[in-house]
Each structure stands twice: as structure tokens, then as C-alpha cells.
Amino acid sequence: MLAAFAFLIAGGVTAWAAGPRLRTWIGPLGAVIGCALGIAAAVPVLLGGSHPALRLPWELPLASFSIAIDPLSAFFLLPTFGISALAAIYGAGYEGARGRPSWLWFNLLVASMAMVIVSRNGILFLMAWELMTIASYFLVTTHGERPEVRRAGTIYLIAAHVGTACLLVLFLLLGTHGTLDFDAFGPGGARTAAGAGAIFLLAVVGFGVKAGFIPLHVWLPEAHPAAPTHVSAVMSGIMIKLGIYGLLRTISVLGEPPLWWGWVLLAIGLVSGVLGVLYALAQHELKRLLAYHSVENIGIIAMGLGLGLIGAARHSTILFGLGFGAALLHVLNHAIFKALLFFGAGSVIRGAGTGEIEHLGGLLKRMPTTGAAFLIGAVAISGLPPLNGFVSEFLLLLGSFTAVGADKLSVGIAGVALIAGLALVGGLAAACFAKAFGIVFLGEPRTHEAEEARETGLLLRAPMLALAAACVAIGAASPALLPVLARVLPAVEGIAPGAAAPDLLSARTALLGVTLAGGLLLAFLLLLGALRSSLLRRRPVRAGITWDCGYARPTPRLQYTASSFAQPILGLFAPMLGTRVSSVKPRGIFPSAASLETSTPDSFRERVFRPIFVEVDRLLARFRRIQEGRVQVYVLYIALTLLALLAYQLARNP
Amino acid sequence: MNPWGLAPAAGALLLAPLFLGVIHRTKAVFAGRAGKPLFQVYFDLATWARKGAVYSRTTTWVFRLAPLASPAASLVALLLLPQGGFRAVFSFPGDFLALIFVLSTSRFLTVVGALDTGSSFEGMGASREAAFSALAEPVLLLCLAVVAREAGQSSLSGIVGSLTGADWQRAGPALVLVAASFLAILLAENARIPVDDPTTHLELTMIHEVMILDHGGPDLALLTYGAALKLWALGALLTGLLLPGPTGPSLLGGVVFLTGMLVLAVVIGIIESTIARLRLDRVPQFLVGAGAFAVLALALVMR
């Protein structure tokens, strides 16, 4: 594990120092080796080995250099290193020789994410957390020459620090025993119910900013499209999951949860899920669309956590097991297919020069590998069998149906809300990815650039193929994953009344059935395909044109667009979205020009945060008087503050 | 695994097109026509299966995958479905979720297959199908939640046929609501009136038919047969859920089930003859209304 850190940092620093030619491969190489070593450290823990831990004293107050890998850490380390390694390979092909500091920050980002996961001390955690934020900020602003990228970076930095501020308070509240070591946080102590509730809410806000819970998600659709694609994949696939990780860690030390915690997460999950996918449907740019889908999937994860917490509060181990099991599995699944889809989007941007959905079309013929991989990712993220996305949603739905059957009304209502919410989100996600895949990859190219698109290089295609294979593998081998998930559960067992692991393992029959159904589907597809080719063997098979009602001069611009595809759904949910439409309607018998423009800005950013920040800005402007610009005055401020603190201390302990 | 379940599945393969024939005949009777032969769908399938194929130059392998997905998913559904007192071939906890989502996969592939042609007509159909099915799916799951709760079972083979007369006395109103809601979703999912009109001749107004506009020959046969199987599967689910019949293979069970299916076909025919098709922007209201029924039923059984 330590060797993994060493390689990551060494790779990054050498890449920063090295010349332009050396840099392009030494940075990714360091990342890949480091990630491989990290995976080697994490896998034995998941397979039931011992939990390595390391603890060194540290000079800072309250701090100690304490790290450990328990199954929960190992479970998050696995996708972190796996996706990062693939992203490094992809990035090597994507970036070429450009971007001098980019590998330094990339490797630091990976190292800091891993440090967040293994650290067992509040100070160390916060330092790693900050490093992660800063590294990703510099990665987001790689193309800082573009104004919108700089703006996205600033929004990201502000949002991240609002979150970190909450986390500071969170750790101060947790560390009542004079130390910030996680081991000392334990559920015991004199913590009141209100205190635990406050800590929980701080964790939801502090970690929720990183995770992208609505309405704290505003940075996400700005930052992810602005970053280079391999960074977007890591940020969307892994970094936002660390918010979930932090939430899990916090919950695990807080003891038995009251019912309302579950409801809070469930409500956040439902709102994030539904609004996330609706905003995604309204987007015209591929990476922005994917960014909103991250919000949606974080919502699904939060739904799972909510169900689990409700189960824990009601002493139902089966609900706890299925809810948390589904949430954990979805963390892994989302990391895989979201990285795959971002890689696909990046490949489209490289191959066709744009990510604007309306400007593309017909790319499957020009970029067959990218297209096939993107289709697999699209089916997976829509939660459809036989791929991995379905497995986690299936577990969650199974839990919801169990909840509906429960005697307690509160649990039953949660189950109903989950069933309706999940099914709606699933259906809308399928619609959204039918749009994304169908308009970008199918039909005829809508522009000259799309017509000239070329398949991208091997370095870009190989990671996509690996991830697509992982989607299929997890979909097929889900029963084998249950024991791993069951091993992770006890790490969050602090909140569970009993051992939930056996209850999760009891879902094995169901998952075997899911695998069977998926296998049968593929078998029937092959069988029917063979039947059709044998039918067509001696018959004429001709190529023609698409039925178009006999247009004299068809053009690709007559094709259905992404906006028109999404319109029925967006029209239905229009009050929630606030889509702006500006159109010039055709006039007269021979209209010369007409146009239609739609854009859907994030209403939370426009209507909630912008007014708040404008107000805060106005308020803080009054303090500008004390901001002189002379260093001497600032030194005076510091001295005065110190004096005041000293006086306070003297007054307290005379 | 229950090999005896293969018998009703095979029966469904044979009878599914006849189910459509009964609907057509009912509509013809209502319209005062002689109507097409009861077995016309079989003749159509045989004709298409004997033809060659024309594929648009715009299309790719996705277009050719779509017609395979529809019957393949329906076949999986039949293997997971208990019918006429027989347990399903495969049953496991949550098998109804697998059934519904396998059908969703096939719909997803049909939708992208339609987009593959690059035709605006098919894009329109695909867009409508995606929008309406996103609304229909939650309702279907909520309906199943009611019945699963009442039956206290987690697999279809446990749920179907487990509702007794006593259940109907106890939770009658809720079950009636579920039946109405399920029937509405059945009509929507299978492109029937009042959501879609399978006999319309104007591309602009179609949903399902327009998505398969460019398929011909064996592909069209596969799609049509797949759609017939899906209608049969969902119809058998509705019949099985609501009929309190004897469980276990028996002559009586089979007769009750087939009578139920016949009645369902006639009911669909009557609905199609007496109700006008909804305007497209009214369809969501229809689906949300069905959802309200299902939620109401849940409220009744959970109170």
C-alpha cells in the first residue's frame, strides 16, 4: 500500500520534472504501477484476509499518521485504483504531449483519494480531502484558457470548501475524547441524540457536496464537462463516491440511527435521482449529460442507504442488508459504467471533434468499437439486464418489495416510494441513453465533422473494452460478489442491530435467477439470430433507403433530433425544469427562416445559490474597509487576535 | 426448475397469435363486419417468414438486433411465468422484476433500433415509446407490490393463484383497483387503444407500428410474434394474479385459465371498439391515473 503511494507520487513528480517526451509516459506509468500495487493490497482484505494497519505519531496536535485497510476501505480502494489505472492509460492517449502539470495533479489526485479511504485520523483525513479537492481543481482547470472552464473551476472550489467547512465542524464534534483518531469516535460516550443528529446532518451536507446530492450538486455539471475526459471519468466514477464513503464512515461510528436519518437520505435520493435524470435528458452536450447522470446514480445510492438506515432503525436486518448491499454494489457498478461512458464521450470528442449531440450522428459505422462500448455502458446505466446496473437496482427493488410487505407502516411507505422512484428513474434513464446513443451513434451524420469522424487509437479503446467486459462480468457473476459485499457490511455494522450479512447472502438465489434470466435472454437472441439467417440464406437481401414518405431531396437534417426526442418527457416535467425556449416561428406561405433554441440551466444554481451568493457578496462588501492591502496592518490584525485569545484564556483560568 | 412449466409455455407459443385473432374478431363483431379469419395472424407470420429482406443503407447491426430482442425477451418472460396452475419453469425471489426488466431491455433495443433508421417518423415513435414506458413501468411495479403484499410471497409462482375467495372478500376494493390499473398498463405496454392504435395508417400518429416501419420479411414476423407473446405474457399475468383458481396442474386449472384469457381478449376487443384513442398529450394523464389507482390500492392494503 505504501509502495503504491510511493509510485503514484514518484510518477507524478517525475512527470512534472521530466521533459515533454518522457513526461507523456512516465506519469501514466507511475499511476498504473501504483494502482496495481494498491489493488494487490486491497484484494486480500476483501477475500477475508487480515486487516493491515499502520500508526505513527505525528507532531501536529490531535493528529496521528494512522492508516488501515478494513473491508469497507478495500471495497472503495478497488474501483479507485482500477478506474484510475484505466484512466491513466486512456489519458496517455487522450492528452498526448500537452499539459505540463497534468500528470502531477492526476497522480496526486489518485494518491489523495486512496489516502482519504485508508486514513484513520481526522486531521490526516481532512488534509487528504483538501489535497484531493485542490488536485482535482487544477485538473478541472487544465484548459484554463477558456473562460467557461475557469468559471467551472471557481464554482467547484467554492462548493468544495463549503463542504470542507462542514467537515471541520463535524470532526470537532466527533472528537470529544481529545483525539481525532477514528477508533476513538465509537458509538459510546456522552453523545446525545441531538448531537448525533447534528453530526449526521453535517455529514450529509459536508460529504453530500462532494457526492452531488441535490441541491448541493451545482458544481458537478460545471466541473465534469470542463475537465479533460480521463479526469472527468475519475471524478465522476470515483471522487464523488468518496462522499458516500465519508457518509458511511460517519454513520458507522454514530450508533443506532433514528428513523428520520433514513427518511432524510431516502428523500435526498429520490429528489436527486428523478431531477438528476430529468436534467440529463434536457442536456445537449454529451459530457454534461453524463455529469447529471452522476447526480442520478448518487441518488440511487442514497436511496439504498436510506432504505438500509430505515431497516436499521426498525431492527430489520434484511432491509439493512439489502439496502446497504445494493448501495455498495451500485457504487462499484456506477464507477465502472460511468467511466466507460465518459471514455466513450471523450473518444467521440477526439474522433468527431465535438460533444454536441445535435451535431453528431452515424458514428457507429465510423467508430465501431467506441459505439459498441458506449451501447454496453448505456444499457448498464439504464439498469437493464443482463448487465451490472440491473443487479444493484434489482437488490434495491427486492429490498423495497420486502419493505412493502412489512407490518410497520413507515417501512411500507418507504418501500412504495422507492419502488415508484426507482422505476421512474430507470425508465427515464433508459429514455435518456436511447437518446444519447441513438442520436450520436445511429442514423446519418448531421454535420461534415461527424461524417469525417475516425475511430480513436488503441490507448483510448482498450480501457473502454476492459470496462465493458467488467459490466458484462459483474452482470453475469453477481452471486459470486455477494460474499464480498457481506464482508463489507460488518464495517458499517455499528449501526446495525445484528448481523445483516446472512440476510444479504440469502439474496443469492435471487441473483442466481437474475443471472439465469440474463443468460437465457442472450441464448434466445443467438438462437433467433441463427433462425433468421437460416431463413434468409437463399432469399434476396437487398440494401435500400429508409422509408421517408417519398421526399424528393432528403437530407440528414430531416432526422429526429435529441431535443425533439426528449421533448415529450421534458414537456411533462416542464414546471420542475425551467427550460428556456427561444424560437423564430416560420411565417407566411414561403417561410425563409425559422429557428428553435432550448437550454435548460440548473434551476438550483439560478434560483437558489445565485441569489444567496449575491446577498452574501453584498454583506461581505462592508468588511472590505478592513482589507487595506498593507501587510503591516494584517500583521497587526493577527497580533490583536492573539492578544484577544490570550486574554480570553486568562479570564477563563485565572 | 420445473420442467412441467414448459407445457403451458409451449401452449402460449401456439396460442398467442390466436389471442390477437379473438381481439380482431370481437372488434369486427362490434363494427358489424365479418372480420378477418380468426387465424389471420398465423397466415401473416407465415407469409413474412417466407420473404426476403431489405435493409436501409443507413442502418447498422443495432437495427438487426432489435427484431431479435422482442421475441427473445418474451420467451424469457414465458419461462418465468406460472400459467394455468403450473408453476413457472424457473422461479426465484423477485422473478417478476427480472420478467419486467427483461421486457424493458427489449424495448430499449427496439427504441434504438428505430433511431438507427435515421427516419423522423421512427424517431417520433421511439420518443413516444420511451416517454410512455417510463411512466408505465412504476405503475406496473406498484400493482405487483399490492398483490405480492397480499399474497405474502416474493416469487411469481408463489403469488399467482394464491389469492383465494377470502382474500377477495377481505381486500376486494384494493384488488379491483389493481385490476383496473394493471389492465390500463397492459393496454399501454402492448400498444393498444386508448394509448396507441395498432390499425392506424398514418405514420405521424403511430407509436409501436412506426418504430418497426422499416422492418420487413422475417424481421417483421419476429417482431409481430414477439409482440403477440408479450401481450399473452402480460395478459396471463393479469389473469393469474386475479383469478382465485386451484393451484397445481389440473384440468380445471387449465380450463379456468384459458377461459380467463378468452374473456380478457374479448374485454380488450370491447375496449378497443367502444373507446376512442386518446390524444397523445393525454396519454400521460391516463398512465398517471392508473398509477393513482395503484397507490390507492396500496393505501387500502397497508392501512
HADDOCK unambig.tbl for C-alpha pairs under 7 A between the chains (distance, minus, plus):
assign (segid A and resid 384 and name CA) (segid B and resid 101 and name CA) 6.13 0.50 0.50
assign (segid A and resid 384 and name CA) (segid B and resid 104 and name CA) 6.97 0.50 0.50
assign (segid A and resid 384 and name CA) (segid B and resid 105 and name CA) 5.60 0.50 0.50
assign (segid A and resid 385 and name CA) (segid B and resid 101 and name CA) 6.58 0.50 0.50
assign (segid A and resid 385 and name CA) (segid B and resid 102 and name CA) 6.01 0.50 0.50
assign (segid A and resid 385 and name CA) (segid B and resid 105 and name CA) 6.58 0.50 0.50
assign (segid A and resid 398 and name CA) (segid B and resid 94 and name CA) 6.20 0.50 0.50
assign (segid A and resid 401 and name CA) (segid B and resid 145 and name CA) 6.35 0.50 0.50
assign (segid A and resid 404 and name CA) (segid B and resid 145 and name CA) 6.94 0.50 0.50
assign (segid A and resid 404 and name CA) (segid B and resid 149 and name CA) 6.65 0.50 0.50
assign (segid A and resid 405 and name CA) (segid B and resid 149 and name CA) 4.84 0.50 0.50
assign (segid A and resid 405 and name CA) (segid B and resid 152 and name CA) 6.83 0.50 0.50
assign (segid A and resid 409 and name CA) (segid B and resid 302 and name CA) 6.78 0.50 0.50
assign (segid A and resid 419 and name CA) (segid B and resid 138 and name CA) 6.90 0.50 0.50
assign (segid A and resid 419 and name CA) (segid B and resid 141 and name CA) 6.91 0.50 0.50
assign (segid A and resid 419 and name CA) (segid B and resid 142 and name CA) 6.94 0.50 0.50
assign (segid A and resid 420 and name CA) (segid B and resid 138 and name CA) 4.85 0.50 0.50
assign (segid A and resid 420 and name CA) (segid B and resid 142 and name CA) 6.80 0.50 0.50
assign (segid A and resid 423 and name CA) (segid B and resid 137 and name CA) 6.04 0.50 0.50
assign (segid A and resid 423 and name CA) (segid B and resid 138 and name CA) 4.79 0.50 0.50
assign (segid A and resid 424 and name CA) (segid B and resid 134 and name CA) 5.77 0.50 0.50
assign (segid A and resid 424 and name CA) (segid B and resid 135 and name CA) 6.43 0.50 0.50
assign (segid A and resid 424 and name CA) (segid B and resid 137 and name CA) 6.96 0.50 0.50
assign (segid A and resid 424 and name CA) (segid B and resid 138 and name CA) 5.70 0.50 0.50
assign (segid A and resid 427 and name CA) (segid B and resid 133 and name CA) 6.74 0.50 0.50
assign (segid A and resid 427 and name CA) (segid B and resid 134 and name CA) 3.96 0.50 0.50
assign (segid A and resid 427 and name CA) (segid B and resid 137 and name CA) 6.98 0.50 0.50
assign (segid A and resid 428 and name CA) (segid B and resid 134 and name CA) 5.51 0.50 0.50
assign (segid A and resid 430 and name CA) (segid B and resid 108 and name CA) 6.73 0.50 0.50
assign (segid A and resid 431 and name CA) (segid B and resid 130 and name CA) 5.07 0.50 0.50
assign (segid A and resid 431 and name CA) (segid B and resid 131 and name CA) 6.81 0.50 0.50
assign (segid A and resid 434 and name CA) (segid B and resid 108 and name CA) 6.82 0.50 0.50
assign (segid A and resid 434 and name CA) (segid B and resid 111 and name CA) 6.80 0.50 0.50
assign (segid A and resid 434 and name CA) (segid B and resid 112 and name CA) 5.71 0.50 0.50
assign (segid A and resid 438 and name CA) (segid B and resid 112 and name CA) 5.43 0.50 0.50
assign (segid A and resid 438 and name CA) (segid B and resid 115 and name CA) 5.49 0.50 0.50
assign (segid A and resid 438 and name CA) (segid B and resid 116 and name CA) 6.62 0.50 0.50
assign (segid A and resid 442 and name CA) (segid B and resid 115 and name CA) 6.45 0.50 0.50
assign (segid A and resid 442 and name CA) (segid B and resid 116 and name CA) 4.70 0.50 0.50
assign (segid A and resid 443 and name CA) (segid B and resid 58 and name CA) 5.94 0.50 0.50
assign (segid A and resid 443 and name CA) (segid B and resid 59 and name CA) 6.75 0.50 0.50
assign (segid A and resid 443 and name CA) (segid B and resid 115 and name CA) 6.45 0.50 0.50
assign (segid A and resid 443 and name CA) (segid B and resid 116 and name CA) 4.83 0.50 0.50
assign (segid A and resid 443 and name CA) (segid B and resid 117 and name CA) 5.50 0.50 0.50
assign (segid A and resid 443 and name CA) (segid B and resid 118 and name CA) 3.91 0.50 0.50
assign (segid A and resid 444 and name CA) (segid B and resid 58 and name CA) 6.37 0.50 0.50
assign (segid A and resid 444 and name CA) (segid B and resid 118 and name CA) 6.03 0.50 0.50
assign (segid A and resid 509 and name CA) (segid B and resid 92 and name CA) 6.50 0.50 0.50
assign (segid A and resid 510 and name CA) (segid B and resid 92 and name CA) 5.43 0.50 0.50
assign (segid A and resid 510 and name CA) (segid B and resid 93 and name CA) 5.08 0.50 0.50
assign (segid A and resid 510 and name CA) (segid B and resid 94 and name CA) 6.39 0.50 0.50
assign (segid A and resid 513 and name CA) (segid B and resid 92 and name CA) 5.93 0.50 0.50
assign (segid A and resid 514 and name CA) (segid B and resid 98 and name CA) 6.23 0.50 0.50
assign (segid A and resid 517 and name CA) (segid B and resid 76 and name CA) 6.62 0.50 0.50
assign (segid A and resid 517 and name CA) (segid B and resid 98 and name CA) 6.83 0.50 0.50
assign (segid A and resid 520 and name CA) (segid B and resid 76 and name CA) 6.40 0.50 0.50
assign (segid A and resid 521 and name CA) (segid B and resid 72 and name CA) 5.90 0.50 0.50
assign (segid A and resid 521 and name CA) (segid B and resid 73 and name CA) 6.02 0.50 0.50
assign (segid A and resid 521 and name CA) (segid B and resid 76 and name CA) 6.16 0.50 0.50
assign (segid A and resid 524 and name CA) (segid B and resid 72 and name CA) 5.03 0.50 0.50
assign (segid A and resid 525 and name CA) (segid B and resid 68 and name CA) 5.73 0.50 0.50
assign (segid A and resid 525 and name CA) (segid B and resid 69 and name CA) 6.23 0.50 0.50
assign (segid A and resid 525 and name CA) (segid B and resid 72 and name CA) 5.59 0.50 0.50
assign (segid A and resid 528 and name CA) (segid B and resid 68 and name CA) 6.08 0.50 0.50
assign (segid A and resid 529 and name CA) (segid B and resid 68 and name CA) 6.48 0.50 0.50
assign (segid A and resid 532 and name CA) (segid B and resid 218 and name CA) 6.59 0.50 0.50
assign (segid A and resid 536 and name CA) (segid B and resid 52 and name CA) 6.12 0.50 0.50
assign (segid A and resid 539 and name CA) (segid B and resid 52 and name CA) 4.95 0.50 0.50
assign (segid A and resid 540 and name CA) (segid B and resid 52 and name CA) 5.10 0.50 0.50
assign (segid A and resid 540 and name CA) (segid B and resid 53 and name CA) 6.56 0.50 0.50
assign (segid A and resid 541 and name CA) (segid B and resid 52 and name CA) 5.73 0.50 0.50
assign (segid A and resid 541 and name CA) (segid B and resid 53 and name CA) 4.73 0.50 0.50
assign (segid A and resid 541 and name CA) (segid B and resid 54 and name CA) 5.59 0.50 0.50
assign (segid A and resid 542 and name CA) (segid B and resid 53 and name CA) 6.36 0.50 0.50
assign (segid A and resid 542 and name CA) (segid B and resid 54 and name CA) 4.64 0.50 0.50
assign (segid A and resid 542 and name CA) (segid B and resid 55 and name CA) 6.26 0.50 0.50
assign (segid A and resid 543 and name CA) (segid B and resid 54 and name CA) 5.48 0.50 0.50
assign (segid A and resid 543 and name CA) (segid B and resid 55 and name CA) 4.86 0.50 0.50
assign (segid A and resid 543 and name CA) (segid B and resid 56 and name CA) 5.49 0.50 0.50
assign (segid A and resid 543 and name CA) (segid B and resid 57 and name CA) 5.73 0.50 0.50
assign (segid A and resid 544 and name CA) (segid B and resid 54 and name CA) 6.30 0.50 0.50
assign (segid A and resid 544 and name CA) (segid B and resid 55 and name CA) 5.87 0.50 0.50
assign (segid A and resid 544 and name CA) (segid B and resid 56 and name CA) 4.61 0.50 0.50
assign (segid A and resid 544 and name CA) (segid B and resid 57 and name CA) 5.78 0.50 0.50
assign (segid A and resid 545 and name CA) (segid B and resid 56 and name CA) 4.53 0.50 0.50
assign (segid A and resid 545 and name CA) (segid B and resid 57 and name CA) 5.78 0.50 0.50
assign (segid A and resid 546 and name CA) (segid B and resid 56 and name CA) 5.02 0.50 0.50
assign (segid A and resid 546 and name CA) (segid B and resid 117 and name CA) 6.08 0.50 0.50
assign (segid A and resid 546 and name CA) (segid B and resid 119 and name CA) 6.67 0.50 0.50
assign (segid A and resid 546 and name CA) (segid B and resid 214 and name CA) 6.70 0.50 0.50
assign (segid A and resid 547 and name CA) (segid B and resid 214 and name CA) 6.47 0.50 0.50
assign (segid A and resid 548 and name CA) (segid B and resid 119 and name CA) 6.57 0.50 0.50
assign (segid A and resid 558 and name CA) (segid B and resid 120 and name CA) 6.71 0.50 0.50
assign (segid A and resid 559 and name CA) (segid B and resid 118 and name CA) 5.58 0.50 0.50
assign (segid A and resid 559 and name CA) (segid B and resid 119 and name CA) 5.63 0.50 0.50
assign (segid A and resid 559 and name CA) (segid B and resid 120 and name CA) 4.94 0.50 0.50
assign (segid A and resid 560 and name CA) (segid B and resid 119 and name CA) 6.86 0.50 0.50
assign (segid A and resid 560 and name CA) (segid B and resid 120 and name CA) 4.65 0.50 0.50
assign (segid A and resid 560 and name CA) (segid B and resid 123 and name CA) 5.39 0.50 0.50
assign (segid A and resid 565 and name CA) (segid B and resid 123 and name CA) 6.84 0.50 0.50
assign (segid A and resid 565 and name CA) (segid B and resid 124 and name CA) 6.91 0.50 0.50
assign (segid A and resid 565 and name CA) (segid B and resid 127 and name CA) 4.84 0.50 0.50
assign (segid A and resid 566 and name CA) (segid B and resid 127 and name CA) 6.74 0.50 0.50
assign (segid A and resid 568 and name CA) (segid B and resid 128 and name CA) 6.85 0.50 0.50
assign (segid A and resid 568 and name CA) (segid B and resid 131 and name CA) 6.40 0.50 0.50
assign (segid A and resid 569 and name CA) (segid B and resid 131 and name CA) 5.50 0.50 0.50
